[in-house]
Amino acid sequence: MPCANCGRENRPGAGYCAWCGAALDTPLPFEPEDAEGEPDWRAQGAVTRKLHPEELGLGRSLGVGDTLEGRYEVMELVTETPDNRVYRAFDRLRCPGCGRVTESDPVPPYCEACGARMDPPAPVTILEYLYQRPENYDGHFEHAGRDYYVVIESPSQADQIVHGPGKRLVFGSATHAGYQYDHNEDSLDARLYADHRGTMLGYFVVADGVGGQQSGEVASQCAIAAAWRSLYEGLWQVAFRGQEIDEEDARVAVADAIAAANEAVFAERESRHSDMTTTITLAIVLGRRVYVGNLGDSRTYLWDAQGLHRITKDHSLVQRLVDTGQITPEQVYTHPRRNIIYQSVGDRRETEPDLYTAEIGPDARLVLCSDGLWEMVRDEGIEEVLLAEPDAQRAADRLTQNALVAGGADNIAVIIVQIEH
């Protein structure tokens, strides 16, 4: 844009000359005309006056409750400009916990992958554009002659810390396929809850699938999802209602969760005509007490001022040999039949897990892990890492790395839980 005073060129839209300071004869925002002779509101950039609805080129906006593509339910119209609208919507098919899209019809009440409730559904942002497409988007569809772009919000993964009166519950977790297998049949899950009344709940579980050809992975994931559904209905809902949870409630909830896991895996095993099963070690932390259920040879340890103690007892052949004095505890790690277990989730229609209760003192830690960790690192190696690494997540990562350095002969899964003051 040339200056009438000095003749030098300035940027388009400038109000004053950058060289001599004289006022520039800047065109009005709506001066250009389109083909029909009407002012073009897109000229010169930003809109400087309120537009009438008929001037919006997008037509009627979507209303609250309108559904697109059979899955996106509009919650609100966030912004509206002449060439785009932004909506907040529910994605009725996407899990709010892990982000997985279900293919089931009707939509199940719980996510089949992580066990999270599907209601309320996952929120998304939907952009309605007239003249352009956004730079970043996760999905696109057309509706009534308009283009819509979906932006997925991050899944609401469980926080790794919850706070209670004078203390907090913290966990870290890690899993790895190891070096001998091309897929990971170990699964783990962790859920935390705290409220203003001082209730602190933690759910932690490790499952080691058995079956080969990825059936073990199906078994471990199925068990964890079913256990969480049971605990959500039997324990979490009690906490949501503000009711007290006593020791018997917690023990029953753990037993019911493993029973639900067993029922789910057994049904899946029969439907697939498979021999898949899974181990499980499951812990509920309620205040300063822990309630543990166990089937198979995945383990839960307690580490405190007195050192590392194993809470659970393996349902394995080598453990029986140790109990009867036929081999020493050290020989468990090298015995040729150390992988034989006589109880697991899904191997029979009904099963009875071992149940344990323990007190968690100040700065104590729980360790839940599969045999791919404890066989490779051993008890003294676990304790060494817990002594050296105060951060729960770094401790879990370091234990996994040590198992890999030791050979990584099996899938690895570990959760570290600690109460901090």
N, C-alpha and C positions, 0 to 999 in steps of 0.2 A: 504494500500500500504506500504510494508516494506521498511525501509531505508537500503541501501547496506552498509552504514558506521557503524551505531549503532544497526541495526536490529530491531528497534522499528516500530510499526505500525502507519501510518498516514492516513488522510482522502483521499478518492479517488480523483485523479486529482491534488493533492498538488504539488507545484513546488519545495519546500524545506522542509526538515525534521523539524518538530516542536520541536524536542528534541535536535538535534546536529547542525542543520542548513545546513547540507550537501545537495547538489542538488540531487533531485530524478529523476529517469529515468522514466519520465511520457510518456505514450503512446501518439502517435499523434492522433488528433481528428478523422481522417478517417482510422485509422489502422484496426478496426474490419471489417470483411467482411460478407456479407449476403450469402444466400444460393447459389447465382449465382456467387460468387466470386468477386462481386463489392463492393467498399467501402460503408459502411453504414453511411450516413450523419447524422443519428439521434444519433449516439454514442457520448458520452462525452458531450452532451448538446448543446450549442449554435453553430450555423453555423459560420465558420470562413473564408469562401470564398464565392464569388458570385456564385450563382447556375445558370446553364443553364435552360431554360424553360422545357426541356425534363426531368430534374431531379426533377421538382416539381410534386409530385404525385397526384395533383388535376386536371390535365387536363387543358383545356382552361378556362380562367377566363370569368366571365360575363361582358358584355359590357354595357356602359351607355345607358339607354333606354330599356334594356332587362326586361321582366316582368315575375315574378314567381307567381305561384298559381293564376293567373288572377288578382292580386291585388298589388304586391310589384314591383315597378318600380325602377330599379337601377339608382342611381344618380352618384356614383363614387366608385372606388375601393380604399379603405383607406390604407390597409396594406396587404402584401402577404408574407407568410413564406412557408417552405416546407410542412407543414401539416395543414395550415389554411389560409383563406382569410377573411377580414373584409370589408363589403360593407355598404355604406349609401344608403338608399332607401326611397321612398315614399310609404306609405300604403294608397292606393286609397280609401279604405273603412272605415278608422278610422278617426273620427272627430279630428281635430287639437286642438279644444277647450276643450272638455270634455272627449275625448278618446273613445266615444261610437262607435261601429262598426255597420254600416248601413246594412240592409238586402234588401234595395230597389235597383231595377235594372230598369233603370239606376240610378247612384248615384245622389241624389238630390243636388241642388246647396247650400243648407243650412242644417246644422245638425237638425234633427227632435227633438232632445232632448234639445239642448242649443241655437240653432239659429246661431251658428258660421258658417262662410263660409267653405265649404268643399274643396275649391281650394285657396291656395295650400294645398295639403293633409298633413297628419301628417307624420313626419320623423321617421324612425326606423333604427336600426342597425341590419344587417344580418350577421351571422357568418357561414362560410362554413368550416366544419371540415372533416378531413380524418381519423384520428386515435382515436379521443376522442370526448366527448361532453363537453360543457362549464358547469361550476358549476351553473350558474344562467341564465335562459332564460324564455321567455314568450310564445313561440310557436315553433313548430318543424314541418318540412315537408321534403320530399325527392324530388330531381329533378335530372334527368340524372344520377342516381346512387350515388348521393352525399347527405349528410345530411346538412340541413340548419336550423339554430336556430335564432329565432327572438327575439330581445331585444327592448321592447317598451320604447320610451323616454317619460318623463313626459309631460302630456298635458300642453299647453301654457295657463294656467288660467290667467285671467285678473289681473294685479297688483292692489294692494289696494291703491296705491299712484301715482299721476302724478304731475309733476312740471310745473309751469308757471312762468312768470316774477315776482319775489318777493313773490310768494305764491305757495301753493300746495293744491290739492284736494285729500282728504282722505276719505275712507269709511271703515266701519266694518259691518258685517252681521251675523245673527244667525237664526236658525229655529229649531223647536222641535215639535214632534207629540202631546205633552201634555200627561196627564195621563188617559184621558177618551176614547182615540181612539187607534187602533192598527196600523194606518197608517196616514201619514201626507198629507193633501190635500192643504196645503199652499205651494206656490212656490215663489221664489224671484230670481232676477238677477241684476247684476251691471256691467257696462262697462265704461272704462275710455279711454280718448284720449287726447294727448297733442302734439304740434309740436313746431318747432323752431321759428315760427312766433308769438307765444304766445297764440295760440288757446288752450283752455281747455274745453273739453266736458265730461260730465258725464251722464250716463243713469242708472236710478235706478227704480225698479218696485217690488211691492208686490202684489200677487194675492191669494185670499182665495177661493178655489173651493167648490162648493156646488153640491150635487147629491147623495152621498152615494155609497157604493160598489165600491169605488175607482174611480168613474166617476168624482168626484170633483177634484181629483188629475190630471186626464186627461185634464179637462177643464182649470185648472190653468196653467199647463205646456204648453198646446196648445196656450193659450193666450199670454204667455210670449214669446214663440218662434216666433209667428206671429208678435208681437209688435217689437221685435228686428229686424226681417227681414225688416219691413217697415222703421224703423229708420235708419238702415244701408244704405238702398238705398236712403232715403230721406234726411238724415242729415250727416251721417258719410262720405258718398262719396263726398258730397260738401266740407267737411273739408279736405279730402284727396287731392282734386283738388286745394286747397289753396284759395277757394272762401269765401267771407264774408258771415256770417250767421246773418241775422237780426232778430228782435223780431217776425215779422210776419212769417218768415221761421220756427222759433222754435215752435210757436203756431200751425201752420199748421201741422208740423211734429208730434207733440203730438196727435193732433186730428186724423191724418191719422193712427198713430200706434194703437190707441184704436179701430178705425174702422176696421183695419185689424185683430186685435185680436177678435173682435166681429164676423166678418165674418167667421174666422177659427173655432171658438167654435160653432157657429150656425150650420155650415156645419157638424161638427163632431157630434153634438147633434142629427141632423136629421138622419145621417147615422147610428147611434147607437140606434135610437128610445129611446133616454134618455131624462131626464129632467135636465141634468147637466148644470150649469152656473158657473160663477166665478166673484168675485169682482176684481177690479184692482185699484191701485193707482200708478201713473207713474210720475216720475220727470225727467226733463232734466235740468242739470246745464250747463249754458253757461256763462263763465266768472263769474260775480257776480250776475247773475240773474237766477232764477229758474222758469221753466215752468211746470205746473202740470196738469195732467188730472185724473179724478176720476169717477168711477162708483161703487156703492155699499157702504159698510161701512168699508172698509179698509181706513186708514187715512194717511195723510201727515201733519206733524207739522213743525213749525219753532221755534227754540229756540235761543234767542239772549239776549242782555243786558236787554231787557224789560221783559224777562221771556218766557214762553212757549205759543205759539199761534197755534191754529189749522187752517191750510190753507184750508183744504177741508171740505165739509159738507156732512154728511152721507145721503144716499138715503135709509132711513129706516123709519119704522112706528113711532118708538119712537122719532126720530128727528122731524118729523112732529108734534107730540104731544107737544114737547118742543116749537116748533115755534108758535103753536097756544095757548100756555099757559096752556095746560091741565095737563102737568106734569112738574116737575122741572128737570134741567140737572142732578141732583144727582139721581133722580129716574130712569134714563136710565139704570143704572147698575143692577137694580133689577126688572125691569118691566117684566112680564111674556111673553110679545110678542116682546122682544128686538131683537130677531134674524130675524124678518121679514124685508126683504128689497124689495123695489119696482122697482129697476133698477139694472141690472147686465150685465155682458158680456155674450152674447150668448142667452139671453132669448127672443130676437126678432130679426128679420132680419136686422133692422137698429136701431141704438141708437145714442143718442147725449150726450156725456160726459160733465161734468162740467170742465171748463178750468180756471186756475188761473195763475197769475204771481206775483212773489215776489222778493224783493231785499235781497241778502245775505250779511250782513255786516261782518266786521272782526270777526273771531272766532265764527261766528254763526254756527248752526247745523240744519240739516234736520233730521227728524225721519219719516220713512215710516214703517207702521206696520199693521198687521191684527187685527181683533177684539179680537183674543185670547190673544193679549198682552195688548191692551188698556183697555179692560174690567177687566182684572185681576190686572193690576198695577195701572191703572187710571192716570189722568194727573199729579197729584201731585207726584205720584211715579216715573213717567217718568222724571219729572223735578229734582227730588231729585238725581237720578242716573246721569243725565247730569251735575249737579253741582259738584258731588263728583268724577266723573271719566272723566279725560281729554282725554283718549285714546279711539278712536272710536270703535275698536274691543272689548276692555274690557267692554265698555259701553253696546254694543249689547249683549255680553254674560251675563252681570250682569242683564240686563232687562229681558232676557229670563229666567234666574234662578229665578228672583223675581216672574215672572208669574207662574212658576212651584211651588214655595213655597206658593203662594196664592191659589193654587188648581189645576192649569194646566187643566182647564175644557175644553179647546179647543186647536186646533193646534195654534202654535205660529210662527210668522215670523217678523223680524225687520231688518231694515237697518239704520245705522247712517252715515250721510254724513257731512263733515265739511271742510271749507276753512281755512287753516292755513297760517300765515305770518311768 
